[in-house]
Amino acid sequence: MDKITQEYIDKILDDSDVEYFEAFGKTVVAVYRLRKNGHVLVGVGACVSPANFDLEIGKKVAREDVSNQLWAREGYLLQEKLKGE
């Protein structure tokens, strides 16, 4: 593999175990355990006011947070791999 794609990131997340937790009536915490190696990533989606809280939007935002973290990690791993070639 010489590049990372959104499809690749999505597959890793889709193949992961995930648990969502609601906190303080306005925050969603998503905990992803990657099946590939057991590594855990935590994402957060929050709003300012509990009156505006929407669980599904919070889950989406938390997943995006985890996705961004995964992009950085996978990019680092790819850079190391390509450097060694």
C-alpha positions as CSV (number, residue, x, y, z in Angstrom):
1,M,0.0,0.0,0.0
2,D,1.4,3.4,-1.0
3,K,-1.4,5.6,0.1
4,I,-4.2,5.7,2.7
5,T,-7.8,6.2,1.6
6,Q,-11.0,7.1,3.4
7,E,-12.3,3.6,2.4
8,Y,-9.3,2.0,4.2
9,I,-9.9,4.1,7.3
10,D,-13.7,3.3,7.2
11,K,-13.0,-0.4,6.9
12,I,-10.8,-0.4,10.0
13,L,-13.5,1.5,12.0
14,D,-16.3,-0.7,10.7
15,D,-14.3,-3.8,11.7
16,S,-13.7,-2.4,15.2
17,D,-15.6,-3.0,18.4
18,V,-17.2,0.3,19.5
19,E,-19.0,1.4,22.7
20,Y,-20.7,4.7,23.1
21,F,-21.3,6.5,26.4
22,E,-23.4,9.5,27.1
23,A,-22.0,11.9,29.6
24,F,-23.5,15.0,31.3
25,G,-26.5,14.9,29.0
26,K,-24.5,16.7,26.3
27,T,-21.5,14.6,25.4
28,V,-20.9,11.3,23.6
29,V,-17.8,9.4,24.1
30,A,-16.9,6.7,21.6
31,V,-14.4,4.0,22.5
32,Y,-13.1,2.0,19.5
33,R,-11.1,-1.2,20.0
34,L,-9.3,-2.0,16.8
35,R,-9.7,-5.7,16.0
36,K,-6.5,-5.5,13.9
37,N,-4.3,-5.2,17.0
38,G,-6.4,-4.4,20.1
39,H,-5.4,-0.7,20.2
40,V,-8.0,1.6,21.7
41,L,-9.0,5.0,20.4
42,V,-11.4,7.4,22.1
43,G,-13.4,10.1,20.3
44,V,-15.7,12.7,21.7
45,G,-18.7,14.6,20.4
46,A,-20.2,17.3,22.5
47,C,-22.5,20.3,22.4
48,V,-22.7,23.4,24.5
49,S,-26.2,23.0,25.8
50,P,-28.0,19.8,26.8
51,A,-31.1,21.2,25.1
52,N,-29.3,20.8,21.8
53,F,-28.0,17.3,22.5
54,D,-28.7,14.7,19.8
55,L,-27.2,11.3,20.4
56,E,-26.9,10.3,16.7
57,I,-25.1,13.6,15.8
58,G,-22.8,13.0,18.9
59,K,-22.0,9.5,17.7
60,K,-21.2,10.8,14.2
61,V,-18.9,13.6,15.6
62,A,-17.2,11.1,17.9
63,R,-16.5,8.7,15.1
64,E,-15.0,11.5,13.0
65,D,-12.8,12.3,15.9
66,V,-11.5,8.7,16.0
67,S,-11.2,8.7,12.2
68,N,-8.9,11.7,12.4
69,Q,-6.8,10.1,15.0
70,L,-6.5,6.9,12.9
71,W,-5.5,8.9,9.8
72,A,-2.6,10.3,11.7
73,R,-1.5,6.9,13.0
74,E,-1.8,5.2,9.7
75,G,0.0,8.0,8.0
76,Y,2.9,7.6,10.4
77,L,3.0,3.9,9.8
78,L,3.0,4.3,6.1
79,Q,5.7,6.9,6.2
80,E,7.9,4.5,8.2
81,K,7.2,1.7,5.7
82,L,8.0,3.8,2.7
83,K,11.1,5.2,4.3
84,G,12.4,1.6,4.7
85,E,11.9,0.7,1.1
